[in-house]
Amino acid sequence: MNEASDPSRVVDLNQRLAPASERVGELLGAVRNIASKRLQQWVGNAFEHVDDALFDLAEKGENNAAQMHYFDGMREVRKRRPAVERSFLGVINRSIGELTHPQQSANPTAPFGTAELTLVADNELEESLAITSMISKNEARLSRDLFAVNQRLSVICGGRKIEDSSNPMAPSILAQAFRQALHELNADMRVKLIIYKLFDRYVLSSLEELYLEINTELMRAGVLPQLRHEVQRGDAKAAGQAAAGATDEAAGEIPSDLLQTLHALFSARRGPAVGDAGMHAMPSGPLPSANELLGALSVLQSQIASAGPLPYAQPDDAIALSREVLQLKGQLLTQLGALRGERPSHVATIDEDTIDLVGMLFEFILEDRNLPVAMQVMLARLQIPYLKAAILDRKLFAHRQHPARRLLDCLAEQAKGWSEESDRDRRLHDKVKSTVDQLLHDFDDDMGIFERLLLDLQQFQDLNKRRSELAEQRVAESTRGREKLEQARRRAAREILDRIGEHKLPPLVHGVLARAWANHLVLTLLRQGEASPELRSALHFVDDFIASTKPATTPESRQALRQMLPGIERALRQGLANVAFQEQDIERLLGQLHTYYRQQLGEALGAAEVVTVEEDAAMLAIPDSIQPVIDHDTTPQHPVEEETVEAPLDSPEWHQVQALQPGTWLEFCLPDEAMTRAKLSWISPMSGRYLFVNRRGLKVADYSPQELTVLLTDGRARLLAANALFDRAMSAIVDKLSHPDAAPATGTAAE
C-alpha cells in the first residue's frame, strides 16, 4: 500500500510534528539509515583508492626519501582507516539523531560551521583552503536538493529551522566531520590532501544521490510532497546563503555564491543612482534587450576584425589596449544609440554587472605579469567575444568547466611559457593568433565555437607536449649522466689519493694511477656500482700497486715483490683493456714497468733499459685518449668542492625554492641577457641542482638551491602563477572591489 495515500501516514503540515513523537523518531531513523548506508559505502570507496593514489605518487618520487614518505602514508592509512571511518560516521549519526533536541547536547556539528575556517592556524591553512574549496564547489552544485532536505527536516523537527549550517548531511558539516576524523591519522599534510581529494570525488560528489533518496523517502511519507526545489528569496541574508541554487530565468541570475558576492560589490561600488551620463543613471526609456546588446557588440566586433591583424606586439600596445578595454562600456552605449535611434542611459543591472565583470577580467589580463606582453595584447582582443558569450550564457563565470572559460585558461597556460627565443618558428604565436582571429571573425551566437577551438588547441598542445617531453627526457638523462660521471670521477680520485697519502710515487706509477687506472675505476663505478666485487678488486690493485713501489732491500721484501708482480700484471692488462688501451700500448707500458721492477729488485740493466724519472717520459706510456682524473702536483688530498653561493637558509625565498616542484614556471631577468621563461624540469637527487627548460624542452639553465635563492632574492628570477588565469582574475576582481582604495593586483605571485 502506498503510504502517501494512507491518511494515517501523511504528515499534517498545519500541525508540525512534536519533536518527541514516535513519528519523528521513525522518520529521522529512516533518514539516518539512508545517510549511514550511503556515507559508509562512499567513504569506503574513497579509502579503497588511497593506496593506488599514493603508490602512483611514490613511483614518481624524485628520490628514495620522497618514495618512502608515500609508502609510510600507505601503511598509516591501512592501519588507521577503521578508526577514521568510525569517527566520521559516528559524528554524523549522532548529529542526525540530535536534530530534534539541540538543547540536550553540545551540538557536535557546531565546530564544523564555515565560520571556523576564518580562524585557522597558519600551519592548517593549506588544509582549510582545500576544505573550503570542496565545500563551496559542492554547496553551489547541490543547493536546490539540499534546500528541499532542509525544509522537510524542519517540518519533522517541530518547525525548528534546519539550514545548511545545521544539517549534518550538508557538504560543509560532512567535510569538517571528516577533517576531525582524520585527526586519527598520523600522516603529514601531503598525504591528507590526497585523501581530501578522494573524499571530494567519492563522497561529496555523490551527495545528489543521497539527497534524492532522502527527499523521495520523506515525500513518500507525506512530508511536503508538493514542495518545489527552489530557494526562497525572503530576505537578503537568506538569498545570499541560497544564491547557488536560485534560478531566475527572467533575470538571468548566475547560480554561484561568487557571482552573488560580485553583484553586491558592484552595487555597493556604484552607490545610489545619479543623473549623469553613466550607465547607472536613472532609466529614461525601455532597457536594451539582450539581443540589442548582442547586435551592438557584433558591430563593434566586426570593426575590430576588419581592421586587420595586429603587428608584432610591443609594450606600448598593452598600454593602448588598456585604454580601449576601459572605453568599451561607453562605445557600447554609443553603438546601442546608433542602432535604436537614441542613446540609452541605462541597461539591466545583470547586464551592467556582466559588462563590468568582463571589462575587469580583461584589465587583469593586461596587468598580469604572468603573461608576456605579446600574448597579453593578443588575448585582450577577445574582450567583445567574451562579453557576448557571457550575455548568451550566464554560466560562463560560474562553472570552471565552461568551454569558453577553459579555452581562455588554455590559451593563457600556453602563453605563459612563450618567449621569442623558444618560439623562433612562431608556431605557438601563430596558433594563439589564429584562435583569437577565428573568434573575432566567426563568433556570432554559436557557443559551440569555444568547444571546437578548445579541442583544436588541446590537440596542438598535446603534440607539442609530447615533443617537449622527449627533449626534456634527453636533457635530464644527459644531465644525470654527467652528474654520475662527475660523482664517479670524484670518488675515484678520492680513493686513489687517500691510498697514496704521503707516499712519493715514481712518475710512471703515479701516471698509471692518475690516468689509466682512475678511468678504469670511473667506468667500474658507473657500470658495476659502488658495492660490486669488481670495484673492490680494482681498489685492491691500487693498494698492491702502491705497495710495489716500496724499496725491496731485503731478500724477504724482494721475494714478496716477485710474488705480487704476476697479479699486478694480470689486473693491469684487464684494467687497461677496459679503458680502450691498444695492445701495443699495453705491452709498451708493461715493458716499462718490467724494467722499473728489475731496478727495484736490484737486477743489472743495460744502458738502454734504464727508466727515466722524468714526468713527461712516464706520461708517454699513457695514450692521449685517456683523460687524467688526477693531476700529479696540483691535486690536494681531497678534491676541491664547487664554490658555494651563500644564501640565507631561513628566508622566504629559500623556503620558496625548497617547495618548488617540477612543472613550475619562472621568469629570469639576468644582466646582459634577454628575459627568459623556463620551467623546472628536474631536480637532481645527487647534486640537488634544479634543471630548467624552455617550452620546447631544451635546457635553459641549471642552478643549485643556493644560487636560485639568490636570484629570487635579488629580483633576477620570479615565480609565475601555477593556477588558472580565470581563477586568478576572479580573486583579483573580488579583492579590488572589496578594497577599492588598494593598489591594483597584477597577478605577479605564484598562487
WOVENVEN-V449203 format. One record per backbone hydrogen bond with DSSP energy under -0.5 kcal/mol. NH is the residue of the N-H (numbers start at 1). CO is the residue of the C=O. Records with the same first field share a line. If there is no record, write none. Layout:
BEGIN
NH->CO ; CO
END
This chain:
BEGIN
5->2
6->3
7->5
9->6
10->6 ; 7
13->11
15->12
16->14
17->155
21->18
25->21
26->22
27->23
28->24
29->25
30->26
31->27
32->28
33->29
34->30
35->31
36->32
37->33
38->34
39->35
40->36
41->37
42->38
43->39
44->40
45->41
46->42
47->43
48->44
49->45 ; 46
50->47
51->47
53->49
54->50
55->51
56->52
57->53
58->54
59->55
60->56
61->58
67->63
68->64
69->65
70->66
71->67
72->68
73->69
74->70
75->71
76->72
77->73
78->74
79->75
80->76
81->77
84->80
85->81
86->82
87->83
88->84
89->85
90->86
91->87
92->88
93->89
94->90
95->91
96->92
97->93
98->94
99->96
101->98
104->101
105->102
110->107
112->109
113->110
116->113
117->114
118->115
119->116
120->117
124->121
125->122
128->124
129->125
130->126
131->127
132->128
133->129
134->130
135->131
136->132
137->133
138->134
139->135
140->136
141->137
142->138
143->139
146->142
147->143
148->144
149->145
150->146
151->147
152->148
153->149
154->150
155->151
156->152
157->153
158->155
159->154
160->157
163->161
166->163
167->163
168->166
170->167
174->170
175->171
176->172
177->173
178->174
179->175
180->176
181->177
182->178
183->180
184->181
185->182
186->184
187->185
191->188
192->188
193->189
194->190
195->191
196->192
197->193
198->194
199->195
200->196
201->197
202->198
203->199
204->199
205->200
206->203
207->204
209->206
210->206
211->207
212->208
213->209
214->210
215->211
216->212
217->213
218->214
219->215
220->216
221->217
222->219
223->218
224->222
227->224
230->228
239->235
240->236
241->237
242->238
243->240
245->242
246->242 ; 243
252->248
253->248
256->254
260->256
261->257
262->258
263->259
264->260
265->261
266->262
267->263
268->264
269->265
270->266
271->267
274->280
281->278 ; 345
282->274
288->346
293->289
294->290
295->291
296->292
297->293
298->294
299->295
300->296
301->297
302->298
303->299
304->300
305->301
306->302
307->303 ; 304
308->305
317->314
318->314 ; 315
319->315
320->316
321->317
322->318
323->319
324->320
325->321
326->322
327->323
328->324 ; 325
331->327
332->328
333->329
334->330
335->331
336->332
337->333
338->334
339->335
340->336
341->337
344->342
347->279
352->348
353->349
354->350
355->351
356->352
357->353
358->354
359->355
360->356
361->357
362->358
363->359
364->360
365->361
366->362
367->363 ; 364
368->364
369->367 ; 746
371->368
375->372
376->372
377->373
378->374
379->375
380->376
381->377 ; 378
382->379
383->380
386->382
387->383
388->384
389->385
390->386
391->387
392->388
393->389
396->393
397->394
399->395
400->398
402->399
406->402
407->403
408->404
409->405
410->406
411->407
412->408
413->409
414->410
415->411
416->412
417->413 ; 414
418->415
423->419 ; 420
424->421
426->423
430->426
431->427
432->428
433->429
434->430
435->431
436->432
437->433
438->434
439->435
440->436
441->437
442->438
443->439
444->442
447->445
449->446
450->447
451->447
452->448
453->449
454->450
455->451
456->452
457->453
458->454
459->455
460->456
461->457
462->458
463->459
464->460
465->461
466->462
467->463
468->464
469->465
470->466
471->467
472->468
473->469
474->470
475->471
476->472
477->473
478->474
479->475
480->476
481->477
482->478
483->479
484->480
485->481
486->482
487->483
488->484
489->485
490->486
491->487
492->488
493->489
494->490
495->491
496->492
497->493
498->494
499->495
500->496
501->497
503->500
505->503
510->506
511->507
512->508
513->509
514->510
515->511
516->511
517->512
518->512 ; 513
519->515
520->516
521->517
522->518
523->519
524->520
525->521
526->522
527->523
528->524
529->524 ; 525
532->529
536->532
537->533
538->534
539->535
540->536
541->537
542->538
543->539
544->540
545->541
546->542
547->543
548->544
549->546
550->547
553->551
558->554
559->555
560->556
561->557
562->558
563->559
564->560
565->561
566->562
568->564
569->565
570->566
571->567
572->568
573->569
574->570
575->571
576->572
577->573
578->574
579->575
580->577
581->576
586->582
587->583
588->584
589->585
590->586
591->587
592->588
593->589
594->590
595->591
596->592
597->593
598->594
599->595
600->596
601->597
602->599
603->598
609->606
610->607
618->614
619->615
620->616
621->618
622->619
623->621
626->623
627->625
629->514
630->514
635->631
651->648
655->651
656->652
657->653
658->654
659->655
660->656 ; 657
663->680
664->661
666->678
667->718
668->676
669->716
673->670
676->668
678->666
679->693
680->664
681->679 ; 691
682->691
684->682 ; 689
688->684
690->703
691->682 ; 689
692->701
693->679
694->698
695->417
697->694
700->692
701->692
703->690
708->704
709->705
710->706
711->707
712->708
713->709
714->710
715->712
716->711
717->711
718->667
720->665
728->724
729->725
730->726
731->727
732->728
733->729
734->730
735->731
736->732
737->733
738->734
739->735
740->737
742->739
END
